[in-house]
């Protein structure tokens, strides 16, 4: 599954730069793997449901408002997992 990240995000202490990423679930370590741009990022995830409908694994990336985004993976065998990302609030300008 592939997602496109249009802004720089932060998931916990992990910075996720803008770009295209392949998404996969690592349920044994409770992480979601984002692979792309020469990076292999592991962001923390929480299991939301143990049973989900459907026969194929899907990934959804959507805005929750106010700079909060959700990455949700539904897997028929491993359930539903969610990771929360925040828009990075980098301050640009001269450093003192």
C-alpha positions as CSV (number, residue, x, y, z in Angstrom):
1,X,0.0,0.0,0.0
2,X,1.2,3.5,-0.8
3,X,0.5,6.9,0.8
4,X,1.6,10.4,-0.2
5,X,2.6,12.7,2.6
6,X,2.3,16.3,1.5
7,X,3.8,18.0,4.6
8,X,6.5,17.2,7.1
9,X,5.0,15.2,10.1
10,X,6.1,14.1,13.5
11,X,5.0,10.7,15.0
12,X,6.1,10.6,18.6
13,X,9.8,11.5,18.3
14,X,10.1,10.3,14.7
15,X,10.2,12.9,11.9
16,X,8.4,11.9,8.7
17,X,9.5,14.1,5.7
18,X,7.1,14.9,2.9
19,X,7.0,12.3,0.0
20,X,5.7,8.9,-1.2
21,X,5.9,5.9,1.2
22,X,5.1,2.3,1.1
23,X,3.2,1.2,4.2
24,X,3.3,-2.1,6.1
25,X,2.3,-3.3,9.5
26,X,4.7,-4.8,12.0
27,X,2.1,-6.1,14.6
28,X,4.7,-8.0,16.6
29,X,6.5,-4.8,17.5
30,X,3.4,-2.6,17.5
31,X,4.8,-0.4,14.7
32,X,3.9,0.8,11.2
33,X,6.8,0.8,8.7
34,X,7.0,3.7,6.2
35,X,9.5,3.0,3.4
36,X,10.5,5.6,0.8
37,X,12.9,8.4,0.0
38,X,15.8,6.2,1.1
39,X,14.3,6.0,4.6
40,X,12.9,3.1,6.6
41,X,10.8,4.7,9.4
42,X,9.1,2.7,12.2
43,X,6.3,4.8,13.8
44,X,4.4,3.6,16.9
45,X,0.9,2.1,16.4
46,X,-1.9,1.1,18.7
47,X,-4.3,-1.8,18.1
48,X,-7.8,-0.5,17.9
49,X,-9.8,-3.6,17.1
50,X,-8.9,-7.2,17.0
51,X,-11.4,-8.1,14.3
52,X,-12.0,-6.1,11.1
53,X,-14.2,-6.6,8.1
54,X,-12.9,-7.2,4.6
55,X,-10.7,-9.7,3.0
56,X,-7.8,-7.5,1.9
57,X,-5.4,-5.3,3.9
58,X,-6.0,-1.6,3.5
59,X,-4.3,1.6,4.6
60,X,-6.0,5.0,5.1
61,X,-4.3,8.4,5.7
62,X,-6.6,11.2,6.6
63,X,-6.9,14.5,8.5
64,X,-8.5,14.7,11.9
65,X,-8.3,18.5,11.9
66,X,-6.0,21.0,13.6
67,X,-2.8,19.5,12.3
68,X,-3.6,16.0,13.4
69,X,-3.5,13.1,10.9
70,X,-4.3,9.4,11.3
71,X,-2.8,6.4,9.5
72,X,-5.1,3.4,9.8
73,X,-4.3,-0.1,8.7
74,X,-7.0,-2.7,8.5
75,X,-5.7,-6.3,8.2
76,X,-8.1,-9.3,8.2
77,X,-5.6,-11.4,10.2
78,X,-4.1,-8.8,12.6
79,X,-7.0,-6.4,13.1
80,X,-7.1,-2.6,12.9
81,X,-4.1,-0.5,13.9
82,X,-3.8,3.3,14.1
83,X,-0.9,5.8,14.3
84,X,-1.3,9.5,15.0
85,X,0.9,12.1,13.2
86,X,1.1,15.8,13.8
87,X,2.1,18.5,11.3
88,X,5.7,19.5,12.0
89,X,5.9,23.0,13.4
90,X,9.4,23.9,12.3
91,X,10.3,27.5,12.9
92,X,12.4,28.9,10.0
93,X,14.5,32.0,10.3
94,X,17.8,33.3,11.6
95,X,19.2,31.4,14.6
96,X,20.6,33.5,17.5
